[in-house]
Amino acid sequence: MVSKSASVSFVAWISTGFCALLMGHAAYSASKYHSYLKVNHEDFARLPVDIIMQIIIAVVLGVIGIVSLNANFMDIHLTTQLKDKTWESACPQPSFRVFHNTRCSVINSAND
């Protein structure tokens, strides 16, 4: 018996693969349609409805497949992730800054 997560992952991979095939076919069809218009000396107004529907279906399948593949999203609220951490462990930065630049060394050498 196949687990539910494995079957969801398989369906997600199939959906994403079918999306790629549909997008490739839509691009090929659009290219062929454009060359057909050039041969017949017609102006390009818009893509045919069947190519537009292929693109829309491919985008929907792609979104469903990719979201299903990456189903372990993190919570959007940082409070759940940072509630057990202190400020020092959450943002480890030095509490002081020391700047050594050439102006400091010129002033110190002039005072000596």
Buried (B, 14 or more C-beta within 10 A) or exposed (E): EEEEEEEEBEBBEEBBEBBEEBBEBBBEBBEEBEEEEEEEEEEEEEBEEEBEEBBEBBEEBBEBBEEBBEEEEEEEEEEEEEEEEEEEEEEEEEEEEEEEEEEEEEEEEEEE
